[in-house]
Amino acid sequence: MESPVWIDGKKYWELPKAWFNDFVERALAKYSKVYVIQPYREQEKCSPTCQNAIGHECQCSCMGLYHGAGNDGSWFEVSDTFATRWADHELACRLMTAKP
């Protein structure tokens, strides 16, 4: 079994993924609140029909952000009605609180 690693220069513990749920449950039981910082990548969704549209009506989940803009090669076209891409790796910070 892996062990937690202390990141001395930044003063935090890095835990094995398999320990995550147990750690959060124990931390919430003891402290009632815990900040969790973890990797995050946003998934964007659109469609080739939307990206290649001519005109102004957009009913796509991008809400017009990529309407008529075309595909610059960064989108993975799953079908004629669905395309997706992943943003860069970022860190997300969540404050988790125990249920009363």
C-alpha positions in Angstrom: 0.0 0.0 0.0 1.2 3.5 -0.8 1.9 6.0 1.9 1.2 9.8 2.1 4.1 12.0 1.0 4.9 15.2 2.8 5.7 18.0 0.3 8.1 20.0 2.6 8.6 23.1 0.4 4.9 23.7 0.1 3.8 22.2 3.5 1.1 19.8 2.4 0.4 16.0 2.3 -0.1 14.3 -1.0 -2.3 11.2 -0.5 -2.7 8.0 -2.6 -5.9 8.2 -4.6 -7.2 5.0 -2.9 -7.2 6.9 0.4 -9.2 9.9 -0.7 -12.7 9.0 0.4 -11.6 7.6 3.7 -9.4 10.7 4.4 -12.2 13.1 3.7 -14.7 11.2 5.8 -12.3 11.1 8.8 -11.3 14.8 8.4 -14.9 15.9 8.3 -15.7 13.8 11.4 -12.8 15.4 13.3 -12.9 19.0 12.0 -16.3 19.3 10.4 -14.7 21.2 7.5 -11.8 20.4 5.1 -10.3 22.1 2.0 -9.6 19.7 -0.8 -7.2 20.7 -3.6 -7.2 18.4 -6.6 -6.5 18.3 -10.3 -9.3 19.5 -12.6 -9.9 19.7 -16.3 -12.9 21.4 -17.7 -14.7 19.6 -20.6 -16.2 21.8 -23.2 -19.1 20.5 -25.4 -20.3 21.8 -28.7 -21.3 20.2 -32.1 -19.9 20.5 -35.6 -23.4 21.7 -36.7 -23.1 24.6 -34.3 -19.4 25.3 -35.1 -20.1 25.4 -38.9 -23.4 27.2 -38.6 -24.4 30.2 -40.7 -26.9 32.4 -39.0 -27.6 33.4 -35.4 -29.8 30.8 -33.8 -27.9 28.5 -31.4 -29.4 25.8 -29.3 -26.1 24.1 -28.4 -24.7 23.7 -24.9 -21.9 26.2 -25.7 -24.7 28.8 -25.7 -23.3 30.5 -28.8 -19.7 30.7 -27.6 -18.3 28.7 -30.6 -21.3 29.3 -33.0 -20.0 29.6 -36.5 -16.4 29.6 -35.4 -15.4 26.4 -37.2 -13.1 23.6 -35.8 -9.5 24.8 -35.2 -8.4 21.1 -34.8 -8.7 21.1 -31.0 -12.2 19.5 -31.0 -12.8 15.8 -31.0 -15.8 15.2 -33.2 -17.7 12.3 -31.9 -20.6 12.6 -34.3 -22.4 15.2 -36.4 -24.1 16.4 -33.3 -21.4 16.2 -30.6 -17.8 17.4 -30.2 -15.7 17.7 -27.1 -12.4 19.0 -25.9 -10.6 19.2 -22.6 -9.1 22.4 -21.2 -5.6 22.6 -19.6 -4.8 21.0 -16.2 -5.7 23.2 -13.4 -6.2 22.9 -9.6 -9.6 23.2 -8.0 -10.1 24.0 -4.3 -13.3 22.9 -2.6 -14.4 23.6 1.0 -16.2 20.4 2.1 -18.4 20.6 5.2 -19.9 17.8 7.3 -23.6 17.2 7.1 -25.4 18.3 10.3 
